[in-house]
Amino acid sequence: LGMEKQVRTYLEDMAIGSDLFAAMQSVLYSSHRQLEPEMMLKVGLTTGPQSVDALTGATICAATPKPENCRVAPSPNAQAEAPARL
């Protein structure tokens, strides 16, 4: 398979819209293009207009029930407060 076919197949397998491939081809190799949020949503790179902080920030842990991606950072004194390892 040619590189174009491999990339198309990969994007299809990842459920990414074909418009992304067209956008990729429209950019010269020596330059870059920043996709607008609307385009990222259209091709399936994002699931909504929220910022990454809205989806992964510490505030998500306040939700009930807590989402699976809730991660609580240890306090600065966590190591000092941890029980001694024997």
Residue pairs with C-beta under 8 A, 6 or more apart in sequence:
1 9
7 21
7 24
8 18
8 21
11 17
11 18
11 20
11 21
12 18
14 44
15 44
16 43
16 44
16 45
17 42
17 43
17 44
18 43
19 39
19 42
19 43
20 35
20 39
20 43
20 44
20 45
23 33
23 35
23 39
23 43
26 33
27 33
35 45
37 46
37 49
40 46
41 47
41 48
41 49
53 59
54 60
55 69
56 69
58 72
58 73
60 66
60 67
60 69
60 70
61 67
61 70
61 71
61 72
63 70
75 81
